[in-house]
Amino acid sequence: MRHGKKFNHLGRTADHRRAMLANMAISLIMHKRITTTLAKAKALKKYVEPLITRSKDDSTNSRRVVFSYLQNKEALKELFGPVAQKVGDRPGGYTRIIKLGFRQGDAAEKAFIELVDFDENMLKTPKAEAKKTRRSRKSAAKAEAPAEEAPKAEEAPAAEAPAAEEAKAE
């Protein structure tokens, strides 16, 4: 029975699962995005996020703990270098899972998992102050502009006309 067992075993033995998650974590750290099944992506998220949190504190103990999980010096350098700098002020949620549909061979649900701060397309960049425009039709705006100029032109001769009529009357 699986009472109280909260993580997905992924159909593997404990050693196989641990090795697979370590390899996927190394690939994620080195490449910033990997494509896999949705179940593996969810399991990897639970595996790698505590390691990224550990990397924010660059101490000997943190490096040793993370190395015990990853067993890869290049991934450790990458994690404690550029990755830790980018996520330094983020309080959590370092990865994003985006579903890609179903695999044709076995209909497994595919997804990619990526490090949030390394995706240039999804990063929120400060937008330049966009000028605020009125929501009106352009034809109405063009029609108003000549209409405003026309009365001014008509008023000037009309103002001169009464003065001319008064002069003629006298």
LOMIZA-162113 format. One record per residue (C-alpha): x, y, z; residue in three letters. Coordinates in steps of 0.2 Angstrom, whole numbers, plus 2048, in hexadecimal, padded with zeros to 3 digits. Layout:
N
XYZALA
...
***
This chain:
170
800800800MET
8068127FDARG
7FF81A80CHIS
80782B80FGLY
813829801LYS
81383A7F8LYS
81F83A7EAPHE
81E8327D9ASN
8298227D8HIS
8298237C5LEU
8298107C3GLY
83B80F7C8ARG
8458097D7THR
84C8157E3ALA
85E8157DCASP
8588177CAHIS
84C8257CFARG
85A82E7D9ARG
86682C7CAALA
8598327BDMET
8548417C7LEU
8678467CAALA
86A8447B7ASN
85B84F7B3MET
86085C7C0ALA
87185D7B8ILE
86A85F7A7SER
85D86C7ADLEU
86B8767B6ILE
8778757A7MET
86A878799HIS
85D8837A2LYS
84F87979AARG
84B867797ILE
83D85D78FTHR
83684E798THR
82584679DTHR
81A8507A9LEU
81C8447B7ALA
82F8447B7LYS
82F8577B5ALA
8248597C5LYS
83084D7CEALA
83F8567C8LEU
8388677CELYS
8368607E0LYS
8488597DETYR
8518687D7VAL
8498777E0GLU
8508747F1PRO
8618727E9LEU
85F8837E1ILE
85A88A7F2THR
86A8837F9ARG
87488B7EBSER
86F89D7F1LYS
87B89A800ASP
88C8977F9ASP
89488E807SER
89F87E808THR
891875810ASN
88487A803SER
8908757F5ARG
8938647FDARG
880860800VAL
87C8657EEVAL
88B85B7E8PHE
88484C7F1SER
87484D7E7TYR
87C8517D6LEU
88D84A7D5GLN
8928557C7ASN
89F8637C9LYS
89A86D7BAGLU
88886D7BFALA
88D8737D0LEU
8978827C9LYS
8898877BEGLU
87C8857CCLEU
88788F7D9PHE
88C89C7CCGLY
8808A37BFPRO
87089A7C5VAL
8738A07D7ALA
8768B27D2GLN
8668B27C7LYS
85A8AA7D5VAL
8628B37E3GLY
8538BF7E7ASP
8468B27E2ARG
83D8AA7F1PRO
83989A7E9GLY
8318937D9GLY
8418927CFTYR
83A8867C1THR
82B8867B6ARG
8228777AEILE
81A87A79DILE
80F86C796LYS
813867784LEU
80585B780GLY
80684877EPHE
81483D777ARG
80E833767GLN
81682376CGLY
80E81F77DASP
80382F780ALA
80E83478FALA
80B847793GLU
81B85178ELYS
820861796ALA
83086B797PHE
8378717A8ILE
8428817A8GLU
84B88D7B4LEU
83F89C7B5VAL
84D8AA7B5ASP
8558A37A5PHE
8478A4799ASP
8498B4790GLU
8378B3787ASN
82E8B1798MET
8388BE7A2LEU
82E8CE7A6LYS
8388DC7A0THR
8348EE7A5PRO
82A8F5797LYS
82D907791ALA
81F912796GLU
81290F788ALA
80991F783LYS
7F791E788LYS
7EB91F779THR
7D9922779ARG
7CE914773ARG
7C591D765SER
7C391A753ARG
7D0923748LYS
7C392973CSER
7BA93274AALA
7CA93A74FALA
7CE94073ELYS
7BC94673BALA
7BD95074BGLU
7CD959747ALA
7C7962736PRO
7B796573EALA
7BF96F74CGLU
7C9979740GLU
7BA97D735ALA
7B0987742PRO
7BF992746LYS
7C1997734ALA
7AE99A733GLU
7AD9A4743GLU
7BB9B173DALA
7B19B772EPRO
7A19B6738ALA
7A89C2745ALA
7AE9CE738GLU
79D9CD72FALA
7939D673DPRO
7A09E373EALA
79F9E672CALA
78C9E772CGLU
78C9F373AGLU
7989FE731ALA
78D9FE721LYS
77EA0272CALA
785A12733GLU
***
